[in-house]
């Protein structure tokens, strides 16, 4: 007793779990562990949605930025046995000239963004960033709607190096989109009342 070994979760386990869960759940496999979590609250959803819109318009479409990127909202990423779902991910078009017609991606993004929630912050900061580093994702942004901050990290020699920290109403020219100015204040909703 007590010496049982738990079998690592598989993608089939994830699919079976998601079929049994309500639609508002997201599932991931991290280090062999099946993790199901509910969709985030409105401050997270607003920051996520507004950031996607800003990057799509300003960077992917090239209106105020460099262009040359594909952005995806909650793409499913398969890295070996790990299945991750970042809030946002971006691929440089020179690495991914066309978006494949597939239910998930095996090519690591060049950039990911995790919008932190109290229930996911430690997972996003530690375990998921370790996998992103292992897979060669070059940049990770951590957006915290509660603290109203953006933390920018770049992968150097397999380690995350902080390249910027922005807060509240700052205007950020953050790697890898330095030519694009992001007004952070647009990401934070006014204080919302509880339902």
N, C-alpha and C positions, 0 to 999 in steps of 0.2 A: 504494500500500500504506500502511496505517496511517491512511487518511482515511475508512474505512468508517463509516457511521452506523448505529447499531443502532436498529431499529424499536422504539418503545415497546410494552410488553406490553399485551395486551388481556384482557378477561374470558374470552374463548374460550381464550386461551393458558393462563390460570390453571386453567380447568376441565380442559383436556387434560393439564396438568402434574399436577394432583391425581389424575386417573384413573390416571396412570402411577406415582404414588408410593404407598408403603405407607400404611395408614389412620392411622398415628400422626403424619402430617405436616399442617401448617397452611400455607396459601398466602395471600399478600397481594400487592398491586401498589402500590408506593410510588414516586411520581415516575416512572412508566413502567417501573420495574424489577420483575420477577417475583421474589419472595422466598419460598422454601419453607424451613420450619424444622421440626424435630422437636418433639414435645410435650415440655413441661418435666419436670424431675425432681421428686421428691416434695415438697421444701420449698416449691417454687413452687405445686404443685398443692394442697397443704394450705392455704397462706395464701389462695389463690384461692377454694377451696371454703368455707372457714370464713367469709371475709369476705362471700361471697355469702349464706350462711345467715344471718349476723348482720344484713345489710342487708335481706334479704327479710323476716325475722321482725320486726325492730325498726322498719324504715322503710316498706317497701311495705305490709305488713300493718298497720302503725300501732300495734303493741303497746307500744312505748316511744318511738316517734318520731312524726313528723308525718303519715305516710301520704302519699298523693298522688303516688307514684312507681311506675314500671314498671322492673324490673331484668332484664337479660338476661345470660346467660353466653355469652361468645364470639360476640356477634352479628356478622354480616357487614355492614359499612357501605360503601355505594357513594357516593363523593364525586367526581363527574365520572369521570375515568379512574382514580382511586385506589380501591383496595379494601383496607379495613383490617379487622382482627379484634382489637379490644381484648379483654382478659381479661374485663372487666365493663363494662357501660354502663347508664346510667339516664336515663329520660325523665320529665319532670314530666307528670302526667296532664292538666294544662290544655293542654299542647302536643300531646300524643298521647293523646286520650281513650280510644281503643281500640287494642289492639295489632293491626297489620295482619296478615292471613294472606298472608305473602310470604316468599321465601327470603332476602331481605336488606332492609336499611333504607336509605332515602335521606334521611330526616329526621335531622339531626345530634342526637346525645344532648345532654342538659344536663350530664352528668357521665360521665367514663370513668375507669377504673382499669387501669393496666398493672402487672402483677406482674413485677418485673425478674428476669431470668436473666442469667448472665454473657454468653451469646451474643446476647441481645436488648437489653441495657440501653442501649447507645448509640443504637440504632434507636428505641427507645421514648422516650428523653430528647430526641432531636433531631428526626429526620424526621417521626415520627408526631405529636409535639406541634405541629410547624409546621403540619401538615395540620389537626389539631384546631383550632388557632387560626384558620386560614383559614376553616374551616367554622362557626366560632362556638360551639364547645363551651365552656361557661362554666367548668367545673371539671375538673381532671385530678389524680388521685391516682397517685403512684408508690410502690408497696410493694416493699421489698427484703427478702426472707426471709433472705438471708445477713447483711446488716448489721442486720436487725431494725428497720427504719425505715419510717415513712410520711411522705411529702412531699406537701403539699397546695398546689395552685396554682389561682389564679383568673385568668381572662382579663380584662384591663383595657386598653382602647385598643389591642387587637391584640397585646398582650404578656403573657407569663405572669409573674404576681407571686406569689412564695411567700407563703402565708398561714399556714403552720404546718409544723413538723417535729417528729415524735414518734418515740420509740424505746423499745425493749425492753418494759417493763411499763407504759408510760404509759397513761393513760386519755385518749382524744381526743374532743373535741367539734369535729369538723372540718367545714368548709364543704363542701358545702351542707347538711349534716345536723347542725347545731349542737345541736339538741334531743336528739339521740341520742348516748349515750356508748358509744364503742367501746373495749373492753379489748384493747389491742394484744397482750398476752401470749398471748391465745387463738390468735393467728394463727401463732405460731412453734411448730413441733413440737419435742419434745425431740430431742436429737442422735440422728440416725438412722445406723445402721451401713450401710456399703456392702454390696451383695448379694454 
